[in-house]
């Protein structure tokens, strides 16, 4: 399917059709990333902990796989509490009392690695939609109204899911609806790996039986108050007099009433200007020959430079990514003395940075432009900075060579950051 084309069945005449919004939500994203790196973890209980280190009991649960949740492990739970419910598999050798089938794998947060995988997903989302609103590292809204039509919207959403699974290796759940709030609810409906389509005429029927805590924007405190008012389901909220809701919750009460009726006039809009542009390409199998890899780097460099030119962006940083088996991520980048728009320089720099991986087995490569500026300046090449067209490109300024050149642990984050990963 050509990404920019409308699918068959799109009616370009008559009344304007209802928007088609996709809410794409990765399933247990951090755990899924760990399984990319360690395929042996697939199907096993996996707990990813913030502030956790191997053999320690401190920290808090950032993500628990569905297998781990079956043992009572939950988001934001203390690691010590999680270990009481699900001991570590690694402790079995020293504790013969443990049942191996009732143990799991614990891993510390590796935010840099997760962001790298998320960037792969974002690339696909931006190729599949004209408008993308990125909500968090594992969640986004897409407006695909110009790409498909309601009769074939399910097929389009499945195409997005399949591309992410095939090219990145993680699963996502997708909700399809005419509004952002209903699409969000729909994406949670059949997790994991779910796909729920709510056509415009079916919105009220879909929402009516849902408990109030499943409504968009309703947390535990609001749900308790709604139940105290005798409102148990979305249908109850939709059919009540909105005045008591406004009295209890202010203007948000009116919004709750509208959301329960399926009314949401918000449009999918991007959040701010992009911080970087990147393009990546995966090989069918780990590739060792240098020729095809270099040609792929050239193609990606041209594509990402063309996007920067098209969107009027200058860039200060040029980088590459190489993923080697099993899933070790290596990044290299060069910072320039000033912002440029120079496609030839992008290609030369990318090839130079990639040189050390030319004869290694590589499963994926990428080119990235960062430190973007969207000013109206006319500086378009490096000559304007010092009268010369060349800069050193042999020294990388960022390296992730820790633990098999791919694993940098930690990352500046808080439990608030991880909360978005735990609604799945």
C-alpha positions as CSV (number, residue, x, y, z in Angstrom):
1,X,0.0,0.0,0.0
2,X,1.3,3.4,-0.9
3,X,1.4,5.3,2.4
4,X,0.1,8.6,1.1
5,X,-2.8,7.2,-0.9
6,X,-6.4,7.0,0.1
7,X,-7.6,3.4,0.2
8,X,-10.4,2.2,-2.1
9,X,-13.8,3.3,-1.0
10,X,-13.1,6.9,-0.1
11,X,-15.9,9.1,-1.2
12,X,-14.6,12.5,-2.2
13,X,-18.0,14.0,-2.8
14,X,-21.1,14.8,-0.7
15,X,-21.1,15.8,3.0
16,X,-17.8,15.8,4.8
17,X,-17.4,12.4,6.4
18,X,-16.7,12.0,10.1
19,X,-13.0,12.1,11.1
20,X,-11.1,8.8,11.5
21,X,-8.9,8.9,14.6
22,X,-6.6,6.1,15.6
23,X,-5.3,5.8,19.2
24,X,-2.2,3.7,19.1
25,X,-1.0,2.3,22.5
26,X,1.9,0.0,22.9
27,X,1.3,-3.1,25.1
28,X,3.5,-3.2,28.2
29,X,6.1,-1.2,26.3
30,X,9.1,-1.3,28.5
31,X,8.7,-5.1,29.0
32,X,8.3,-5.5,25.2
33,X,11.5,-3.6,24.6
34,X,13.3,-5.9,27.1
35,X,12.0,-8.9,25.1
36,X,13.4,-7.5,21.9
37,X,16.8,-7.5,23.5
38,X,16.3,-10.9,25.2
39,X,13.9,-13.1,23.2
40,X,14.1,-15.7,25.9
41,X,11.8,-13.4,28.0
42,X,8.9,-13.8,25.6
43,X,6.0,-15.4,27.4
44,X,7.7,-15.0,30.8
45,X,6.7,-12.7,33.7
46,X,8.8,-9.5,33.2
47,X,9.1,-6.6,35.7
48,X,10.9,-3.4,34.8
49,X,11.8,-1.3,37.8
50,X,12.8,2.3,38.2
51,X,15.7,2.7,40.6
52,X,16.2,-1.0,40.5
53,X,19.5,-2.8,40.1
54,X,20.1,-6.5,39.8
55,X,20.0,-8.5,43.1
56,X,18.6,-5.4,44.9
57,X,15.1,-4.9,46.5
58,X,14.8,-1.1,46.1
59,X,13.0,0.8,43.5
60,X,9.4,0.8,42.1
61,X,7.7,-1.1,39.3
62,X,7.6,0.9,36.1
63,X,6.0,-1.8,33.9
64,X,4.8,-5.3,34.6
65,X,4.1,-7.7,31.7
66,X,0.6,-9.3,31.7
67,X,2.2,-12.5,32.9
68,X,3.6,-10.7,35.9
69,X,0.3,-8.9,36.6
70,X,-1.3,-12.4,37.0
71,X,0.8,-12.7,40.2
72,X,-0.4,-9.3,41.6
73,X,2.5,-7.1,40.4
74,X,1.3,-3.6,39.6
75,X,2.6,-0.3,38.4
76,X,4.2,2.0,41.0
77,X,4.4,-0.9,43.5
78,X,7.6,-1.1,45.5
79,X,10.0,-3.7,44.1
80,X,10.1,-5.3,47.6
81,X,6.4,-5.9,47.4
82,X,6.6,-7.1,43.9
83,X,9.2,-9.7,44.9
84,X,6.9,-11.0,47.6
85,X,4.4,-11.8,45.0
86,X,6.8,-12.8,42.2
87,X,10.3,-13.8,43.3
88,X,13.2,-13.5,40.9
89,X,14.0,-16.4,38.6
90,X,17.7,-15.8,39.3
91,X,17.2,-16.6,43.0
92,X,16.0,-20.1,42.3
93,X,19.6,-21.5,42.5
94,X,20.0,-20.3,46.0
95,X,16.4,-20.9,47.2
96,X,15.3,-24.5,46.6
97,X,11.9,-23.6,48.2
98,X,11.0,-21.5,45.1
99,X,8.8,-22.8,42.4
100,X,10.4,-21.7,39.2
101,X,7.0,-21.5,37.4
102,X,6.0,-18.8,40.0
103,X,9.1,-16.6,39.5
104,X,9.9,-13.9,37.0
105,X,12.6,-11.7,35.4
106,X,13.4,-8.3,36.8
107,X,15.2,-5.6,34.7
108,X,16.2,-2.0,35.5
109,X,14.8,0.8,33.3
110,X,16.9,1.5,30.2
111,X,15.2,4.7,29.0
112,X,17.7,5.3,26.2
113,X,17.0,1.9,24.7
114,X,13.2,2.4,25.0
115,X,13.4,5.8,23.4
116,X,15.3,4.2,20.5
117,X,12.5,1.6,20.0
118,X,9.8,4.3,20.4
119,X,11.5,6.3,17.6
120,X,11.1,3.3,15.3
121,X,7.4,3.2,16.1
122,X,7.0,7.0,15.6
123,X,8.6,6.7,12.2
124,X,5.9,4.3,11.1
125,X,3.2,6.4,12.6
126,X,4.3,9.5,10.8
127,X,4.5,7.6,7.5
128,X,0.9,6.2,8.0
129,X,-0.8,9.5,9.0
130,X,-0.8,13.2,8.0
131,X,-1.3,14.3,11.6
132,X,0.2,12.6,14.6
133,X,-0.1,13.7,18.2
134,X,2.5,12.0,20.4
135,X,1.2,11.7,23.9
136,X,4.0,9.7,25.6
137,X,6.8,7.3,24.7
138,X,4.3,4.6,24.0
139,X,1.1,6.4,23.0
140,X,-0.1,8.6,20.1
141,X,-3.2,9.8,18.2
142,X,-3.4,9.7,14.4
143,X,-5.8,11.5,12.2
144,X,-6.0,9.3,9.1
145,X,-9.1,10.9,7.6
146,X,-7.2,11.7,4.4
147,X,-5.7,8.2,4.1
148,X,-8.7,5.9,4.4
149,X,-12.5,5.7,4.8
150,X,-14.9,4.2,7.3
151,X,-15.7,1.1,5.3
152,X,-12.1,0.1,5.3
153,X,-10.8,1.8,8.4
154,X,-10.3,-1.5,10.2
155,X,-8.0,-2.7,7.4
156,X,-6.0,0.4,7.6
157,X,-5.6,0.2,11.4
158,X,-4.5,-3.5,11.0
159,X,-2.0,-2.4,8.4
160,X,-0.5,0.0,11.0
161,X,-0.4,-2.7,13.7
162,X,1.2,-5.2,11.4
163,X,3.9,-2.8,10.2
164,X,4.9,-2.0,13.8
165,X,4.9,-5.7,14.7
166,X,6.9,-6.7,11.6
167,X,9.4,-3.8,11.5
168,X,9.9,-3.0,15.1
169,X,8.9,-6.2,16.9
170,X,6.5,-4.8,19.5
171,X,2.7,-5.1,19.7
172,X,0.3,-2.2,19.9
173,X,-3.4,-2.0,20.6
174,X,-5.4,0.4,18.4
175,X,-8.7,2.1,18.9
176,X,-10.5,3.6,15.9
177,X,-13.3,6.2,16.3
178,X,-14.4,9.6,15.1
179,X,-13.2,11.3,18.3
180,X,-10.0,11.2,20.3
181,X,-11.8,10.3,23.6
182,X,-13.7,7.3,22.1
183,X,-10.6,6.1,20.2
184,X,-8.7,6.2,23.5
185,X,-11.3,4.1,25.2
186,X,-11.4,1.7,22.3
187,X,-7.7,1.0,22.3
188,X,-8.0,-0.2,25.9
189,X,-11.0,-2.4,25.1
190,X,-9.2,-5.7,24.0
191,X,-5.7,-5.4,25.2
192,X,-3.2,-6.8,24.6
193,X,-2.7,-6.7,20.8
194,X,-6.3,-5.4,20.4
195,X,-8.1,-3.6,17.6
196,X,-11.5,-2.1,18.3
197,X,-13.4,0.0,15.7
198,X,-16.3,2.2,16.8
199,X,-18.0,3.6,13.8
200,X,-19.8,7.0,14.2
201,X,-23.3,5.6,14.3
202,X,-22.3,3.1,17.1
203,X,-20.7,5.4,19.5
204,X,-23.6,5.7,22.0
205,X,-24.2,2.0,21.9
206,X,-20.5,1.3,22.5
207,X,-20.2,3.7,25.5
208,X,-23.5,3.1,27.2
209,X,-22.6,-0.1,29.2
210,X,-19.2,1.0,30.3
211,X,-18.6,1.7,33.9
212,X,-17.9,5.3,34.7
213,X,-14.3,4.7,35.6
214,X,-13.7,3.7,31.9
215,X,-14.8,7.1,30.7
216,X,-12.1,9.4,29.2
217,X,-10.6,11.6,31.9
218,X,-12.2,9.8,34.9
219,X,-9.9,8.7,37.6
220,X,-10.6,6.9,40.9
221,X,-11.7,10.0,42.8
222,X,-14.1,11.2,40.1
223,X,-15.4,7.7,39.7
224,X,-16.2,7.4,43.4
225,X,-18.0,10.8,43.3
226,X,-20.0,9.8,40.2
227,X,-21.1,6.6,42.0
228,X,-22.1,8.5,45.1
229,X,-24.4,10.5,42.8
230,X,-25.9,7.2,41.6
231,X,-24.2,7.2,38.2
232,X,-22.7,3.8,37.5
233,X,-22.4,3.7,33.7
234,X,-21.7,6.0,30.8
235,X,-25.4,5.7,29.9
236,X,-26.3,7.0,33.4
237,X,-24.0,10.0,32.9
238,X,-25.3,10.7,29.4
239,X,-28.9,10.6,30.4
240,X,-28.7,12.6,33.6
241,X,-29.3,16.3,34.1
242,X,-25.9,17.9,33.5
243,X,-26.4,20.6,36.1
244,X,-25.5,18.5,39.2
245,X,-22.3,17.4,37.3
246,X,-21.4,21.1,36.7
247,X,-22.2,21.8,40.4
248,X,-19.9,19.0,41.5
249,X,-17.1,19.3,39.0
250,X,-17.3,22.8,37.5
251,X,-16.8,23.0,33.7
252,X,-15.3,19.6,33.8
253,X,-18.7,18.2,34.7
254,X,-20.1,19.5,31.4
255,X,-17.2,17.8,29.7
256,X,-17.9,14.5,31.4
257,X,-21.5,14.7,30.3
258,X,-20.5,15.4,26.7
259,X,-17.8,12.6,26.7
260,X,-20.4,10.1,28.0
261,X,-22.6,11.0,25.0
262,X,-19.6,10.6,22.6
263,X,-19.3,14.3,21.9
264,X,-15.7,15.5,21.6
265,X,-14.8,18.2,19.1
266,X,-11.1,18.3,19.8
267,X,-8.9,17.8,16.7
268,X,-5.7,15.7,16.5
269,X,-2.9,18.3,16.6
270,X,0.8,17.8,16.8
271,X,2.4,18.7,20.1
272,X,5.0,21.4,19.3
273,X,7.7,21.3,16.7
274,X,9.8,18.2,16.2
275,X,13.1,17.8,18.0
276,X,14.6,15.6,15.4
277,X,14.1,13.9,12.1
278,X,15.1,10.3,11.5
279,X,14.6,7.5,9.0
280,X,15.5,3.9,9.5
281,X,15.5,0.6,7.6
282,X,15.5,-3.0,8.7
283,X,17.1,-5.8,6.8
284,X,15.3,-9.2,6.3
285,X,18.3,-10.8,8.0
286,X,21.4,-9.6,9.7
287,X,23.6,-8.2,6.9
288,X,27.4,-8.4,6.8
289,X,28.3,-7.2,3.3
290,X,29.3,-3.4,3.4
291,X,27.9,-2.4,0.0
292,X,24.2,-2.8,0.7
293,X,24.5,-1.2,4.1
294,X,26.3,1.9,2.7
295,X,23.7,2.2,0.0
296,X,21.0,2.1,2.6
297,X,22.7,4.8,4.6
298,X,22.9,7.0,1.5
299,X,19.2,6.5,0.8
300,X,18.2,7.3,4.4
301,X,20.5,10.3,4.5
302,X,18.9,11.7,1.4
303,X,15.4,11.1,2.7
304,X,15.9,12.7,6.1
305,X,17.8,15.7,4.6
306,X,15.0,16.2,2.1
307,X,12.4,16.2,4.9
308,X,14.4,18.9,6.8
309,X,14.6,21.0,3.6
310,X,10.9,20.6,2.9
311,X,10.0,21.6,6.5
312,X,12.4,24.6,6.6
313,X,14.6,23.1,9.3
314,X,18.3,23.6,9.9
315,X,20.2,21.1,12.0
316,X,23.3,21.1,14.2
317,X,23.7,17.3,14.7
318,X,24.0,14.5,12.3
319,X,23.9,10.9,13.6
320,X,23.5,7.3,12.7
321,X,22.2,4.2,14.4
322,X,23.2,0.6,13.9
323,X,21.4,-2.3,15.5
324,X,23.5,-5.5,15.8
325,X,22.3,-8.9,16.9
326,X,20.6,-9.8,19.1
327,X,19.3,-6.2,19.6
328,X,22.2,-4.0,20.6
329,X,21.7,-0.4,19.7
330,X,24.8,1.7,18.7
331,X,24.5,5.4,18.1
332,X,27.1,7.8,16.7
333,X,26.7,11.5,16.0
334,X,28.6,14.7,15.1
335,X,27.8,18.2,16.3
336,X,28.4,20.9,13.8
337,X,29.7,24.5,14.5
338,X,26.3,25.9,13.4
339,X,22.9,25.1,12.0
340,X,23.0,23.9,8.3
341,X,20.9,22.7,5.5
342,X,23.4,20.6,3.5
343,X,22.2,17.2,2.2
344,X,25.7,16.3,0.8
345,X,27.2,16.9,4.3
346,X,24.5,14.6,5.8
347,X,25.5,11.8,3.5
348,X,29.2,12.2,4.0
349,X,28.9,12.5,7.8
350,X,26.5,9.5,8.0
351,X,28.8,7.3,5.9
352,X,31.8,8.3,8.0
353,X,30.1,7.6,11.3
354,X,28.9,4.2,10.0
355,X,32.3,3.1,8.8
356,X,33.1,1.1,12.0
357,X,30.0,-1.0,11.4
358,X,30.5,-1.7,7.7
359,X,31.8,-5.3,8.2
360,X,29.7,-6.2,11.2
361,X,26.5,-8.0,11.1
362,X,23.7,-5.4,11.2
363,X,19.9,-5.9,11.3
364,X,18.9,-2.2,11.1
365,X,20.4,1.2,10.3
366,X,19.2,4.7,10.6
367,X,20.1,8.3,10.0
368,X,19.1,11.2,12.3
369,X,19.2,15.0,12.3
370,X,18.8,16.7,15.6
371,X,19.2,20.1,17.4
372,X,16.7,21.5,14.8
373,X,16.1,25.2,14.2
374,X,13.0,26.4,12.3
375,X,14.3,30.0,11.9
376,X,13.9,32.0,8.7
377,X,17.7,32.3,8.3
378,X,19.4,31.8,5.0
379,X,22.4,29.8,6.2
380,X,22.2,26.6,4.1
381,X,25.7,25.2,4.1
382,X,28.8,25.0,6.3
383,X,30.8,27.4,4.1
384,X,29.2,30.4,5.7
385,X,30.6,29.6,9.2
386,X,34.3,29.6,8.5
387,X,34.8,29.7,4.8
388,X,35.5,26.0,4.6
389,X,33.2,23.2,3.6
390,X,34.6,20.4,5.7
391,X,34.3,19.5,9.4
392,X,35.8,16.5,11.2
393,X,33.4,13.6,11.0
394,X,35.6,10.8,12.3
395,X,35.0,11.5,16.0
396,X,31.6,10.6,17.5
397,X,30.3,12.7,20.2
398,X,27.8,10.2,21.6
399,X,28.5,6.6,22.1
400,X,26.5,3.8,23.7
401,X,29.2,1.2,24.0
402,X,28.3,0.1,27.4
403,X,27.5,-3.6,27.8
404,X,27.8,-5.0,24.3
405,X,27.6,-1.6,22.8
406,X,24.0,-1.1,23.4
407,X,22.9,-1.0,27.0
408,X,22.9,2.3,29.0
409,X,20.9,1.9,32.1
410,X,19.1,4.6,34.0
411,X,17.8,7.8,32.6
412,X,16.3,10.9,34.2
413,X,12.7,10.1,34.8
414,X,10.1,9.7,37.5
415,X,7.1,7.5,38.2
416,X,5.0,10.1,36.5
417,X,6.8,9.3,33.2
418,X,6.0,5.7,33.6
419,X,2.4,6.0,34.5
420,X,1.4,6.4,30.8
421,X,2.9,2.9,30.2
422,X,0.5,1.3,32.7
423,X,-2.9,1.9,31.4
424,X,-2.5,-1.0,29.0
